[in-house]
Amino acid sequence: MSSEEAARKTSDAKISERRRSTLGTPPPEIQDLVRVEDRLSFAYFEHCTIGRDDNAITVTDVTGVIHVPAAALSVLMLGPGARVTHQAMTVIGENGATVIWVGERGVRMYAFGKPLTHSSALLQKQAELVSNTRKRLSVARMMYQMRFPGEDVSGLTMQQLRGREGARIRRVYRECSERTGVEWDKRTYDHDDFDAGSEINKALSAANTCLYGLAHAAIVALGCSPGLGFVHVGHERSFVYDIADLYKAELSIPVAFETVAAKPEDIGSAVRHNIRDAIYDLSLMKRMTKDIRYLLGTSELEDDVFESDHVGLWDDKQGEVSAGKSYSDNDEWDGGTW
């Protein structure tokens, strides 16, 4: 072997090694990913750098480095001063976690997500239901029925349902105020000035942000659209607000009042810790997954439907035909899909 060939092989080996260190471990298969209902709820970090080490993300700040398994994470909340590398976003996306950039004290939310499924079955069902007035009303009534167990709401109009829900939430606020001794007037907040609100309104904003993030993660992980809501409409996270509203009276509102009653120094941090514990105690990830599939009428679908890597072609008569083949009689390409 000549010296030039030896030098070239050495150079190629170094390039391959650099590529391996940059790319990390191969992306996991869908069936190998942790199911959304079995994942950690969320983790919050600020004033740090998020990096990657194999299939884990690293969090580096002035105190050192910690590792978080990306495959077991539902939501990563990044607060002020947080930076994230390209490779960290790659492993987060490959493992189907949702990243939320939140503003000061967790008031604003910016989200990213990737489904934990190759299937569009739930998305197609969601689009079908939301596009038909009668079916959409039926799903909306199901959502309200979940908040009024033991009552029959099947004959109520949307206006009547909104009125009944408004009265229920006012009652929840009043009961939480009486139980905790926290003064309550009304729900007011300023997206641009977190500190302008009362302590209870700041706590509610922080708690609801966590809940929205978790709902967004569950919706996206199942392959549904965050924007196709049944009760809410017109916003990119309409369905997120639909799902989150199912649990506010049970989760974010009481946690906010109880946290304020304890008079912590940092209301945002205390709320996040307390709501994370409550999410675990209520098994909320499992409930969200089950409730979304129930509302979309897909509870009976087998898990292999979501794990299959299936692509078909739509046909106006047959519904679906096979992809990846030529439909030309003379076996010449006609501009379609082979």
ABEGO torsion letter per residue (X at the ends): XBAAAAAAAAAAAAAAAAAAAAAEBBBBBAAABBBAAABBABBBBBGBBBBBBEABBBBBBAAEBBBBBAAABABBBBBBGBBBBAAAAAAAAAAGBBBBBBBBGGABBBBBBBBABABAAAAAAAAAAAABAAAAAAAAAAAAAAABBGBBAAABBAAAAAAAAAAAAAAAAAAAAAAAGBBBABBBBBAABAAABBAAAAAAAAAAAAAAAAAAAAAAAAGBBAABBAABBGBAAAAAAAAAAAAAAAAAAAAAAAAAAAGBABAAAAAAAAAAAAAAAAGAAAAAAAAAAAAAGAAABBAAAAABBBBBBBBAAAGBBBBGBBABAAGBBAGBBX
